[in-house]
Structure formats: structure tokens, C-alpha cells
Amino acid sequence: MSGASAAGGAGVEGVLGAAMAAEIGETPAVVDAALAAAGEWTAALREALPVPLRGVALTARGSSDHAAAYGRVLLEQALGVPAWSTAPSIATRYGLATRLDGVLAIAVSQSGATPEIVTALERQRAGGAVTMAITNDPGSALALAADAVAPLGAGVETAVPATKTFTATLLAFALAAAAVDRSGVVPLDAAAVSSAVRACIEDEPAVLPLAAALASADVCVHLGRGPLLPVAREAALKLIETTGTAQLAWSTVDVRHGPLALARPDRPVVLQHARGPVSDDAREVVALLAERGVPVHVVGDPLDSDGLHIPVPGDLPEHLRPLVHAVRLQQLSLAVARARGIDPDHPAGLSKVTATA
């Protein structure tokens, strides 16, 4: 969806997903602004990083948790220490104190107002961790609980499905990893990222064939691995939010266990793919599903599959591809919702901020 067409849809009465479309269309400007403003907070992160560093604890929910899972992949490579997802309820429901000396604790919340995420970061700081917040509100309670803050700078987001804020959160993790990279394995080419995101926005019609294939399905399986597994999970969540259908996500290796029983020709399978160390896993699962008569729709770099191929622009390395795949999955979920006659701006039973505690 071009920035112009997205903005044009905003405020047009009766247009399904007008706000979501407009906010997807704002992504290139959000990305460019974030790239330009990152120097200050990444320097603060480098300064605050514990020495010696024992590990990285990540705390988030929903889309933010998917972004954090992407951050884990990059930060483990950049820092050479373990990174893990925490359970906020350890602090908020079980009242357990954890010693976290030498740990970088990163909490993610678009609003910065989710009570359990704020409480978890406060407890982690009390336990000795150096804390960092990734949030769209630098004045939020979450930001006040942090030693370093990565402000998303995405502006107001009114549609319930997170779009530009999710992409901005992925970018914050990519910037953080590049800033603390000890081995040069996760560099960030700002110009290439900006160009690829803009090209994806301008190539919105590319998702329409896949949207048509998914629009009549009430069950869909999403696959990925490495840095694109969180993208597959976010694709499933976005389609759940926007269409109310059953969307299930696994890695290309985990799906070969029990979940393979779900594979049927009438249930679409969507695979997020970029050339890299896990490409062979993708090829193998495509071949395995083909033996069962199940075509696999591939988003990203092409594979030998009987399903559709939806390209993702940009000549980016595998670790940066999620920044553009994120835009594709948002375009796809918007298009599927529209094809089903649903307004994704206001999904039934959902609100913008989920106040879990």
C-alpha cells in the first residue's frame, strides 16, 4: 500500500481498515525517524551495559513479545550470552524475587502502561539488573523504570492491530543489537533498510493473490525459523485479530511433530522465508507437505513450491529481513480482513491496550 493511498483511506467513512491502512502507510517515515534518532539511546545502552554481562532477560506480551523473540535471536549473536523470555507473573502473581546482577533486562510495551510489564521491570531492577524499556511513550511508567529507553517515536496508533509500532519495535531491537555487537555478525545498513521498507509499502498489491487464497479459510498454518519465526507468529496473531479465524504458528522443525496432523490441502500453509542457515529446513518441510498434497505459500525468497510466491523487497541479510516481512504480514492481514468484509480497525472484543497485571 503506497503511503499516498494509505493516507487517502484514512478518514474515509465506510472504508474498512482505513486507520490500519493509514498507519501501515506511515511506516517508512517512522523507520527513517527512528534511524536518525537512534544515536543517543544506543550510546546510553552501551554505557549502561553490565560488565561482565551474564545474559539478557526479555519481558513482553502479544506483538511486543514476538518482537522480543526477534531481539533474542539478534542479541544472543551480538553479545555471545544467553537471552531468554521471562514470565511476568513470577513477579506479579507469585511474588518471587530473582537475583539479576550482570543481566540486561529489556521490557517492551507500546503504551508503556501495561501494569505487569512495568512491575516486572521494576522488580528486575531491584534484583540488580540494568534495565531498558522499548516503548512508544518515553514518559510512561515503563520508561521511568528503565536505565535506558528506546523511544519508538511512531506517533499515535489508533487501529487495534499494531502495525507501525510493531515494525518500529523490531527496528529498535536491530539497532540495539548492532550497537552492542561484539563480533560484527548483525550489522545494520540504515539506507538499505529504509529503501526496502519503502519499496514494500509501494508494492502492496503483491499480497492480493495470497489474501484471496486465505480469505475463505478458517484455519491457516504459519511457519518460519530463526529470525523469521517471530514474524510467522505475528502473522498468525494479526490474522486472528483482524479476521477472528484460527491461525496457528510453528517453526519449520516443530511442525513436523504433532502439528503435521493439521496439514490438509484445504488448509493454507504460509511460510516466511529468507536465504540463510535455516533455508534447508524450509525446503525440507515444503517437500514433506508436498508429499501430502499440501501446497505451501512462500513469503520472501522463493522456494520450489506448488503454492503462491509473495516477494519481499530489498537485498537485506537474513537478520534484517523481518523488518520488511513485518510490513508484508500487515498488508496481508488488512487485505484478508477486507476480503472477508471485516473492519480490522475495531476487532470484536479487543482494545488497544490490554491491562494485564
N, C-alpha and C positions, 0 to 999 in steps of 0.2 A: 504494500500500500504506500503510495507516494505520500510525502509529507503534505503536499497540497491537497490531495484527495481526502486524506485523513482529517485534516483541519476543516475541510469543507463539510465533512459529515457531522462535525460537532455542532450541536445546537440545532440540527435539522429535525424538526418534530416528526416522529414516526420512523426515523431511521434506526434499525436495530443495531445496537452496539456502537452508537455514534461516539460516546465518550471513550470507549475502549479503542476504537479506531483512531481517534484523535491522539490518544496517549501513546499508542504504538508509533504514530507518525512523529511524535516529539523525540523519539529515542536518539536519532543522530545528534541533535542539539544537546541532549543530556550527556551523551557519551563524550562529545567534544569538550563540554564544560568540565566534566569530571577529569578528563585527561589533562586539561590546562591547570586545574586547581589541586592536583594530587601532590605536588611537591612538598607542601607544608606538612600535611598529615603523615605522609610516608616518612619524612625526616623525623617526625615525632615518634613514629613507630620504631624506627631503627634505634633511636636514642633510648627508648623505654625497654627494648628487648632484654629479657633477663640474661645474665651471663654467670654461670653456664645455663643454657636453655635445655630443659628436660623434655618439653613437649608443648603441644598446642591443644587446648580444650575449646570446643566449639558448641555454642548453645543457641538454638533457634527452633522455630516451629514453622510448618507449612512450606510455602515457597521459599522463605528465608532459610529453612533447613536444607532444602535442595541446593540453594546457592552455597551454603556452608559445606555441603558434601563436595561440591566442586572445589571450594577453597582447601579442603583437606587434601585432595589429590595434589594440588599445586604446592601447598605449604610443606607437605612431607618431602617433596622433591627439593624444594628450595632450601629447607633448613636441615634436612637429614635427621629429623627427630620424629617420633610418633605424633600423630594428630588424631583426635577422636571426638565423637559426638557425645555430649553429656546428656543426662536425664534431668531436666529442671526440677522434677518432682522430688529428687533427692534432697534438695534444699527446701522446697515449698511445702511438701506434704510429709516427708519423713524426718525433716529437721536434722539431717546428718551434716556434720562439718568435715570438709576434706582439706588436707594439707596440700597446697599447690605451689610451694616455693619452687622457683625456677620454671614456672609454667606461664605461657602466654594464654590468657583466657579471652576469647573473642565471642561476643554476643551480637546477634543480628536481629533487628526488628525495624521494619519500615517506619512504623509510627514511633518507635522508642517508648511505647506506653503499655506494652503487654506486661501485666504485673509479674508473672512468673519469670519472664526473661530478665526483667530488672532485678528481681530478688535474687535470682541465680547469680547474676554478675556481681551483685553486692556481696554475696556470701563467698564467691570465688576470690574477690579482692581481699576480704577479711581473712581468707585462708592463705594469703601470701602471693597470689597470682598478680602478675602485671595484666591489666585489663584493657581491652579495646572494644569500642562499640562501632558497629556499622549501622547507620540509621539515616533516615531522610529528614529527621528533626534534630539538629545539633544542640537544641536547647531542651531536649527531652530528659526524662528521668534516667533513661538508659545512658545517655551521653554523660550525665553528671556522675554516673557510677564508674566512668572509664578514665584510665590514664591517657589514652589516645582515642581520638574519634575520627572515623572516616565518614564525612558527610556525603550522602548520595547526591544532594543538590538536584533532585529530579523534579521538584516543584509539586504542586498539588496533584494527587491522583484520585479521581472520583469513582471510576469504574471499580467494581468489587474485584475482578481478576487483576492481580499485579502484573503489569507489563513493563513499562519503562523503569519502575523501581527494581524489578527483578533483574533486568539486564544491567542496571547500574550496580546492583549488589555483586553480580558476577564480576563486573569490571573492577570493583573495589578489591575483591579477593585477588584478581590477576595483578593489580597494581601493588598490593601488599606483598604478594609472593615475589614479584620482580624486585621490589625494594630491598628485601632481606635475602635475596638469592645468593647462596654461598658457592654455588657451583656453575652458574650460568645456564641452567637447564630450562628455566621458564622465563625467558626474556619477553619483553612486551614492546612491539613495534606500534607506536601510537598512530602513526599515519595509516598503516595497513589496517588496523582495527577500525578506525574511523571510516575509511573508504569501504570496507566490507559491509559494515552496518548500514551505511547509506545506500549501497547497491542493493542490499536485501530489502530495504524499505521501498525502493523504487521498482522492485521486481515482485510485488505482491501477487500478481495473477498466477505466478508459478505454483501456488498452493491449491488452486481451484480444482484440478483433477483429483488430488488426494482428498480434498474436502468433499467432493461428490461421492467418492468411494466410501468415506466414513459416515456420511450423513444418515444413511439408512441403517447403520449398525448400532445395536445397543450394547455390544461387548467388543472391546478392542484391546489388543496386547501391544505394549510398547517395550522396545528393547534398546539397550546400549551397554557400553562398558567403559571403564576408565573415566576420563573427564566428561564423557557424554552420557554416562548412566544417570547422573542427576538431571540432565536435560530430558531424558526419556521419562523420568519420574515426574518432572514438572509438566511435560506434555500431557501425561495422564491426568494430573491434577487440574490443569487448565480445562481440559475437555469435560472432566467431572463438573467443575464449577460452572462452565458455560452451557452444558447440554444436559446435565443430570443423568448421564449414561455411565455404564460400568467400564472403567478404564483401568487396566492393570499393567504394572511395570516391573520388569526384572532385568537382571544382567543377562548377557548372551550366554553365560555359563549356567546360571541358576535356573534359567527357564528349561534346561534340559532335564531337570528332575521332575517333580510333581506337576509344575505348571504346564508342561508339554501336553498334558491331557486336554488342555483348553484349545489346542490348535485344531481348527477346523476350517475348511475352505470358505465358510460363510462368516468367519470372524477375522476382521482385518488385523494384520500384524505390521507395525511401523517400527523401523529400525533406524536409529540415529547413528550415522557412520562417518568417520574421518580416518584417512590413512594414518596408520601408526602401529604401535606394538600389539594392539588388540584386534587388528584387522582380520587375522586368521580366524579368530573366534567368531567374528561376524560372518565370514564366508562359510564356516562350518555349520552355523545354525541356519543360515539361508538354505544350504544344501539339505540339511536334515528336515526342514519344514517342507521343502520342495518334494521330498520323498512321500510326504503325507498329503500332497496336493494343496499345500497352503502357500500362496504367493506372499512374498514379503515386500512391502513398500519401503523404499530406501530414501531417507532424507540425508543429504550430504554427498559425500563422494560415492560414485556408483559402484554397485556390485552386480555380479551375474545373477539376476533375479527375475522371476516372471511378473513381479509386481511393478508398480509405478516408481519412477525416479524423480525426486524433487530436489533440484540443485540448491546449494547454499553458496552464495558468492564469496569471493575472497580467497587469496592464496595464503592462508594462515596455517601455522603449525597446529598439530592436534590439540595442544593445551589451550589455545585461544579460540578454537572453533566454537565452543559453547556460547561465546559472546554473540555470534551470528545465528547459530541454531536457535537461540532463545527467541530471537525476533521471528524466525520461521514458525516456531511452535505457536507463538501468539497469533500470528496471521492465520494459521491453520485453525486454531480453536475459534477465532472470530468467524471465519468463513463457514465452519461446520455449524455453529450456532445459528447463523443467518439462514443456512440451507434448511435447518430444522424449524425455522420460524420462531426462534427464541431470542430474547433481548439479553445479551450477556452482561450488560451494564448492571443489571439488577437480578442476579440469580435468586431463585426462590429459597428463602430460609437462610441466606448468607448476608453477612455485613462486612464492611471494610476492615474493621479492627475486631479481632476475636480476643476478648479479655479473659484468657485463661489465667489461672492463679495457682 
